Amino acid sequence: MNHMAVSGVKGSLKWAYHEAGVLGAWTVTTVEGVRTLSAALVSSDAFRVSQRPLRFVATHATGAWVWPIVGELQIQGASLTAVLGPRER
């Protein structure tokens, strides 16, 4: 089984240049080629979160990692999960 995970303490959801949501601790796991985002949802804009294309952005010391959200974004209380496409370059 091919499994990989990366995590961080903050991230955001972007719809074009608009901030759709602010995330706390997050983890992206990849199992058999499927990437899943699990995160704590700090705040969100209901309209912007429902728009597409939506991207998950995680900043780091030398820039940012960006993944498109593909499929359904699920929010349950303060938890968010989504399936991600390949990381953008």
N, C-alpha and C positions, 0 to 999 in steps of 0.2 A: 504494500500500500504506500502510495506517495503522499506524504503529509508535510506541510510547512506552515508556520505561523509567524506573524510580525505584529507588534503591538505598540501603542503609544498612549500618551496621557491626554491629548486633545486633538481635535480634528474639526472639519466643517463639511457641510453639504452645500454645494454651489449649483445654482441654476443660472447659466451664463455667468455674468459677473455678480449676480445677486446672491447674498447669503441666505440660504434656505433653512439652515439649521446649524447649531453649535453642539459639538459632541465633546464629552469628557473621555474617559478611558475607552479605548477601542482595541479590537483585535481583528485581523484579517487572517483567516485560515484557508488553506488550499488543500483539498483532499481530492485526489484523482482528477485534477484539473478544474475543479469547481471552487471558486473563491467566494467566501462568505464573510461579510462584515457584521460584527457584533459590537455594539457601542452603547454607552450611557448617553441618553439624549438630555442635554442641558436646556435647550430652547429650540423652537422651530416656528416657522411661518407656515401655517396650514396650506395656503394657496401655493407658495413657492415649492414646498415639499411635494406637491402633487404634479408639478410640471416636469417635462422631459425636454432635452436630456438633463439628467441630474448627475453630479459627480461628487465623489468622496475625495476630500483633499486633506492630506496629512503633511504638515510642515516638519522639516527636520533641519539639522545644522547647516546643510549646504543647499537647501531648496525645498522642494515639495514632491511628494508622491501623489499621483492623481489616478483614480480608477473610475470608469463610468459605472453607474448603477444600471444593471440590466434586470428586467423582470420587476417583480413587486418589492416595494419597500414596506416593511412591516414595523409599526410602532405600537408597543403595548406598554402603557404607562411611561416610564422613563427609560425603556429599553428599545433599541432599534436593531433590526437585522435586515440585511439586503444581500442579494447575489451581485457580485461585481464582475465586470468584463476584464480583459487584460489591462494591465497598467499602461497608461499613456506615457509616451516619451517626450 
